Every structure is written in C-alpha cells, then in structure tokens.
Amino acid sequence: MYNFAIIGGGIVGLSTGMALGQKYPNASIVVLEKEDCVAFHQTGRNSGVIHSGIYYKPGSFKAKFTSVGNQSMVDFCRTYDIPHEVCGKVIVATKEKELLLLENIYQLGLEKKLKVKKISSQEVKEIEPYVNCLAGVYVPTSGIVDYKKVSQKYSQLIQKQGGEICLNTEVKRIIKTSDSQILETNQGTIKTNFVINCSGLYSDRVAKLAKVDSQVKIVPFRGEYYELIPEKRYLVKNLVYPVPNPEFPFLGVHFTRMIDGSVHAGPNAVLSLKREGYKKTDFNLKDCAEVMTYPGFWKLAAKHADEGIKEMIRSFSKAAFVHSLQQIIPEVTVSDVIASKSGVRAQALKPDGGLVNDFLIIQDKQALHVCNAPSPAATASLEIGKAIVARIP
C-alpha cells in the first residue's frame, strides 16, 4: 500500500514525485512509467529551451510558473552540475506588419518584470550575424538544457528520498474503494491512497479510467524538425524566434542551439494520426477515430484552415520548410539541413474547438489529474510539481 502513486514518468510526474518526497518525507511514493526509461516521450523530444515566460498571459499558471521556474531550473542545474547555458534569445520581426506585434511582446515582458530589451536590426546582427530582420527583442534569461538529463536527476532524487520508479508498468484499470484506489497494471496490482495522473498524451484516458470527465480531449500535434549540417552551425549562435502569428496557436518555426552544439530548426505543427506518432506514416485506428469524431477538432480545423494547410505543406515539402526558415536567415539552403527527430505535443482541446491555453489540473477525491501540460512545462516543472503537491487535501 502506497501513500501516493504517480502515473507517468515524464518531467512533470518526476518533479511531482520529488516535491512529494520533500513535503512528506515519511510517505511511500511510487512513479509508474509504461516505457523502459523515464522522459521517453514529450520530455525527451522537446527543444531543450529554458523559457523566460515572455509570451504567456499575465496571471496565468504558465506565466507565473515559467518566470519563477526559469530561475529555479537554472539553480537546479547549477546545484547538480547538469550542463546548461543561459544564452539568451532574440525574437525578430521580419515584416512591417510584425513590428506592432513585436512591441506588444516587449510590453508584455516589461509587465512581467522580465529583463527584456528592444534592439535594432543592426543590434540583432551583433548577436546573430546572419539574421535578417527589421527589429528585435532580446531576452537574456532564456537558456538551453537537456531535459532528459534533468529528469534522470529528478528520478535519482526520488529514489534517494525512498521513492520507487517502476518502469515498463502500464496502468490498465483504476478501481476506487472507500479509502484507497487499486491500479491494475501489466505488472500486477498496486494499491494507493492517492493517485496523481501525469500521463501526458494519455492524461484524458487515464482520467476516464478513474471515472473523471476532464471535459477536454488530448489531440496530438506532431512537431517536425530539421537540423543544420555541422558545417552550417555557424549561422546560428543561440536562440532565434519569429514573432508569433496571432492567428495560429503555435509559436512558428525557430532556430535552437541545443546543449550538444547542434542547431535545430522547427517545429511545424501537424495533426498526428497516432498519440505517439513521431513519423508521418504512424497510424493508430483508435487514436485517429477519437480525433476525427471529436467536434472540437473540426471547429479548430475550420478556424485555422489556412495556416493548417501551410503547416501540412511544410511537412511534406522540405523546400517549403526551408523557405520559412529563410524569412529569418536567408543564407539557409535546402542542402544545409537534414531531417531530425520529431516530437508530439499533447494539446488539450475543448468541445467548442478552443485550445486549453494554460496548465489544467483537475481535482478529484483521492486524485489529481494533470490534463494539459505542454511547453513550457519542462521549464516550469519544479514549480508545477510544488503546485500539484500543494493541492493535495
């Protein structure tokens, strides 16, 4: 019998396990992960950026947790000697119509008391010599790290606190009793007082196993990346982002120097026909049918039809993808990039077609369900873990 069982060994589940052990040092804690290692899916396939929190709506969980989480993540990496770098990033406007949007981002940064600076196109070139733009905003607190290594350290600390990590363990059924919950897994039965659902791409389904209606559907969006060949890595020094398109709910393709020195370009955002569909050919009938029969998806698709078509074209045409990169760095050519690994974003979608734009935590008797924790959840993971633990009655 465990005091707490966490379903999901991604960075949010692990940060929650760590925070539980810190607050309840005598509690028995287990993390259940269906893969053979932690941080296998979203955490291990993200861009590795330590976000500043500049984009997020003031007062939202994303804004609050990310601005604090930026510093706590850097402090954590320093404490445990995890390779990282606070390298800063530039957000650039490449068209006249983007200048007002860039100003809005700058004002948003000031409102949140972030260290932000408006810079001219020439000043951008002093930071990123190959970027072509009209103006930029410099955000010095952005950084880079390998979140898989961060997660591995979280995992070690949980075990040091006395917690358990059970790999290759998939929850198939949840049975509630008057004073406990029984989790039936492929490795046997686990009994616990309290369940915390941090299962990412499957968070809505796990909530359903617990007879909880999350009132959202997880719709998987694949983000595809290209990587600059080593000879062309000099084109990008650190992090270069476009001004986000207000008509589209994703950030747009950008350049990211990874902690290993490689430079990734992307991602786009296309519907995945499988919840863990990292390749274009990946398909799962159940996953696909759930999306195609969900009214919210078709409302979202209708609203963003034009941008959605452009994303699909970029997915199947390398030339189109590179053309979008050339808006920022004209010197990039088709021969300069090679396909890199993709990620799948677990995006919660409402029946009316609205995206859940903030972290979503649903409270139930003897359980908490984290039903929306996309980017910047990795940056904010330490703060999300503490906030989840604070909600336990």
NORGIFEN-V330026 format. One record per helix or strand. SS is the DSSP state (hx for helix, st for strand). FROM is the first residue (numbers start at 1). LEN is the number of residues. If there is no record, write none. Layout:
BEGIN
[[SS	FROM	LEN] [SS	FROM	LEN]]
END
This chain:
BEGIN
[[st	2	6] [hx	11	13] [st	29	4] [hx	43	3] [st	49	2] [hx	61	19] [st	84	2] [st	89	5] [hx	96	16] [st	116	5] [hx	121	7] [st	135	5] [st	143	3] [hx	147	14] [st	164	3] [st	171	6] [st	181	5] [st	188	10] [hx	200	10] [st	217	7] [st	225	4] [hx	230	6] [st	239	4] [st	254	4] [st	263	4] [st	270	2] [hx	285	8] [hx	295	9] [hx	305	12] [hx	318	9] [hx	334	3] [st	337	3] [st	343	7] [st	355	1] [st	360	5] [st	367	6] [hx	381	10]]
END
